[in-house]
Amino acid sequence: MTPAENDTRARMDRMYRHQRRVYDFTRCYYLLGREGLIEGLRPPNNGSILEVGCGTASNLIAAAKLYPTARLFGFDISSEMLRTAQQSVSRRGFAERITLTEGNG
């Protein structure tokens, strides 16, 4: 990552270090329509879905439930959010289908 990207990552990590634990519970009121968007994805059989800025991976987990043959990928600049995302993905049994990595969108 460039120095500017490292600075952005550090700022995002500071912001989400504690918020990541309650993020999904508090964002449902602000991110209206998310369920409809996920339902409308309709990837082809054995298709792929990529989420830029995947945060806690809640969207990817919802998509994995709806589309059992899809491979899902997500990246986020915040390693703090990705820590929560990886825990959620593993806990729900989707570690084989959801791949997460750090990156800047």
Secondary structure by P-SEA (a helix, b strand, c coil): ccaaaaaaaaaaaaaaccccccccccccccccaaaaaaaaccccccbbbbbcccccaaaaaaaaaacccbbbbbccccaaaaaaaaaaaaaacccccbbbbbbcc
